[in-house]
Amino acid sequence: MSDQTSISRCQLDQLKEMNWLEQLFNLILLGPPSIGKTHMAIGLGIEAIQKGFQVTFVTMGD
């Protein structure tokens, strides 16, 4: 798998700050298979849990 190029390091760092959660926004990751959406969602979910947030992971199919 190649490196994720559709999101910059700056954008990822902003997501990791969790301001979007504090403002009660949802995060939806869209794209073709095998580009790292689930991996990114899990990483952000773990980061959120470590910062005291409650996390729910749902697929678009659900």
N, C-alpha and C positions, 0 to 999 in steps of 0.2 A: 504494500500500500504506500502511495506517495504521501508527502506532507500535505496537510490541509492548507489550501491557499485561498479559500473564499472568506476567511476571517483573519484579520491581522492580529498580531501579538497585542497591540493596544486595545483592540475590541475585546479580546479574550480577557485581558487584565481588567477591563471595565465590567465584564460579566462576573468575574470573580469577586469584585467589590460588593456584589449583592444589592446594589441600589435598586435594581429592578424588583427585587423581592420586597424590599422595604416600602416601595411604592405600590405593592400589590399587583404587579404585572405577572403574567404567565410568560414562559419562554417556550417557543415552538421552533424546533430545528427541522428544516425541510431540505431535501436534496436526494440525489440518486443513491442507490445502495453502495455500501462499502466506502464511504468518505469520512466516517468517524463521528456521525451524529450521536449514536448511542454511547460511544466512548466519552464524548464531550459531555453529554447529559449526565452520565454517571459521575464523572469527575466534578462537575458543577454541583451535583446533588450531594456528594460527599463533603465538598467545601461548605455548602449551605448547612448541612447537619453539624459540622464542626463549629459553625458560627451560631448555632442555636436555633436554626430554622427547622420546621417540619417539612418533609419532602414527599411528594407523590410523583411517581413515574408512570406515565400512561402513553401507550402507543397511539398513533393516529387511528389505527384500526379499531381501537377500543373506544 
